């Protein structure tokens, strides 16, 4: 699956970041589209700016909660993947992926801008967000096969 072209408004925002951060954010963007395409019930994503940051919404299916991309002042060498702070998503990610990611409160997981992208654990987190409402209507996500923090 190939991600759609980056809309001009998104490209403008991404251009404000360093090349390293921009490259990592684009990698995460690509992964969001791949996970959405591979996950039943998610459907097409809407890409827009929310709070001045690239945001990915499941407007058509209403299956998930918004994912935003950016940085946080407290960790400028990291990229932030923001989730709705009124969900339990980040708390759940912390339990299962505490050794893969750093976290910003209950709103974001942080990924180093350099080094290998932790694609597999990040894909699990993205899938959980993209299906958050869908799961709440049906059944909770099965975290049984997910690694837990040691």
N, C-alpha and C positions, 0 to 999 in steps of 0.2 A: 504494500500500500504506500502510495506517495502522498505526502501532505499537500494540501492545497497551497497555492502561492501565498506569501505573506501579504496581507492587505497593507496599503500604504500607511494608514494610521498606526498600525501595529509596528511596521518597520521604522517609522519615525520615533516611536517610544524606545524600541530596542536600540536604535542608533545612539541614544543618549548614554548607554552603558559602555563599559570597556569592551574591547574585542573578545576577551576571554569570557566575560560574563554573557555577552550577547550570543556567543557560540553555544555556551551551555544552555541558555534559555531556549535557543532554537532547537537543540537536541531534545529538551523536555517537551517543547511544543510538538515536535515530530512524534514523540512517544505518546502524547495525549491522543493524537489523531489515530495512531496505530491501535492503541488500546480500545478506543471508541469503535473503530471499524471491526475489531475482533470480538467485541462483547455484545452478545445478544440483547436486544431491547434498547440499546443506547441510541442508535440512529445517528443522523447527521448532527454535527456540532455547529453552534453559532459562535463565531469568533468576534469579539468586540473589545472595547476599552471599558473597564469599570474601575473607578477611582484612579484613572490614569494609567492602568496596568492592563496588559493583555489578559483577557478572560475567555474562558471556554465554558459554554452553557449547553445544556441538553434541552433547549427550548421546544424542539419538535416532539420528543418523547416524554419530556419531564421526568426522566429516569434518575437524574442525579442532581448534585449540588454544584455550584460554580467553582471552578478552579481558576486561580489567577497566578500569574508569574511576575516576579520582580526580585527585589533585594530588600534587606532590612539594614538599618543603620548600625545595629549591633554586630553584624557579621558581613562586612563589605566584600569579603573574599568568597562569599557563598551566594548561591542563587536560592531564592525562596519560592516554594510552591505553596500558595495560600489556599486554605479551605475555610468554609464557613465556621466561625468560632462557636456557633451555637449548636454544632454537632459534636459527637464524640469521636469523630474521625482521627484527629491528631492524637488524642489520648490512646486510642487503639493502635495507631501506628507506632507510638512510643513504646508500647508493650512488646509489639512484634518485631520492630525494626530499630530498636534503640541503639544498636551497635552500628547500623548502616547510616543513620542520619543524626544530625543535630536538630533541635526544635526551637521554635520561637513561640513560647507560651502555648496556647491551645489553638493557634491560628495558622502555623506554617511548619513545614519541614524544610530543612536547609541542606543544600547539596554543595559541596566544594565546586568552585568554578573550574578547577583543573583536575586532572586525573581521570580515571575511568568513571563513566556514568554508572551508578548502581541500578541498571535498567530493570532487572527482575523484581527487586523489592519495590522500586518506584512504580512499576507497572501494576503491582498488587494494590498500592495505595491509590493510584489513579483510577483503577477499576472500581475500587470501593467508593470513591467519590462520584464517579459517573453513574453508578447504580444505587446510590444512597436512598433515594425515594422509592425506587423499584423494590429494593430489598425490604424497606419498611412496610410496603404494602403486602409483601409476600412472606418472606422469612429472613431472619438475620443471616449475615454473611458467614460462611463456614471458615473460621480462622484456624481450624484444627490442624491443617497442613502447613500453616505458616510457622516460620521459626519464631521463637520467643527469645527475649533478651536473657543472656546468661549471667 
